[in-house]
C-alpha cells in the first residue's frame, strides 16, 4: 500500500487540537454536550467536535479534487466500512485478485482514508500527489460544506445512508464503547433525545441525508445515492449499479466467472471481522478497529427502542422527508 506524504501546517495547536486559526471561530459557535467527551459545535449547520472542525476547515481550504477521484460519503454508522471495501475492490479488481486483495491485510479505512480523521487531522496538509489514480477518499461532511473543487469538478460521489432507527442504534452502540468510564454509560434515552433533536456528529441526520439525496436527483452522473437496506437485500444488483456509476462495469465474462460474488464475499461483514488487521489497532483515531464491526443487520432497533420512541422518530422522519421522494424501508414492530 502506497504511503501518504504529510507536511505540517504552520499553526499552533492547543491541547484540544484547535489551531489558532480555528479557535476564535469555534468559541463563537453554538455548542452542546458531546456523546463521548467534551462538546460538539454547530459549524456550517452541522455538529462536530473541535478537532474535526479544524480538520474540516483545512480540508475545505486545501483539497483539490481530480476529475477521476471518487469520494465516499455517509453519516457515521451507515455502512461506511462496507462501502469502502466494496468500492476499493470494484475499482481495483483488475489489479488485485480477491486472494491477493489488500483488504486481507489492511482495514478498509487504511485503504480509503478519511479527510477529517486522517488526511487533514492534527494540522496536517497532505501531499496527495503520490496517491494512485483513480484516488478514493471518504468523509462524513455534509454536501454544502464539501470543498468547491469536489462540488464543481466531475469527480464522483457515492453516498450511503441507513434508515434512522438502525442508524441511531448503531451509533449509540459504537460511541458507548468509546465513551470514557468517568462519564458513566451513554444512556439510550438521552442519546435518543439528542438524535431526534439533530444533535449528533455531522448531523442533523435528515439534513445530511437530504443534502445528498437532492443532489443525486439533480446530478445523477455526479452523486450516486445508496441505501444500506438495498445492499443487504440484493448486493449483486447494487454492486452492478455501483460499478457502472464508477465507470468500470462488470463484463459478462466477469459475471459468469463469479467475480461479483467473490467481491461480495470478500467484503462481507463476516469476512472483514475475521481479518487480523480488523481485530486490533486504530485506523480511525479514538476507535478500536474491532468496534467498527457489530451486527450489520437491518431492523436491530426492534431490540432496543420502545414503541413510543419508534413512533416519535417515525413522525420526525415523515415530517423531514415529506415531498422529497426519499423513503426508508422500516421493519414493523
Helices and strands as residue ranges (DSSP letters): E 5-8, H 20-27, E 31-33, E 39-43, E 46-49, H 50-62, E 70-74, H 80-91, G 98-100, G 102-104, H 108-111, I 115-119, G 121-123, E 124-127, G 128-130, E 136-139, G 143-145, H 148-152, E 156-161, H 164-178, G 181-183, H 188-196, H 205-218, E 223-227, H 228-233, H 235-245, H 252-256, H 259-266, H 269-274, G 276-278, G 289-291, G 300-303, H 307-321
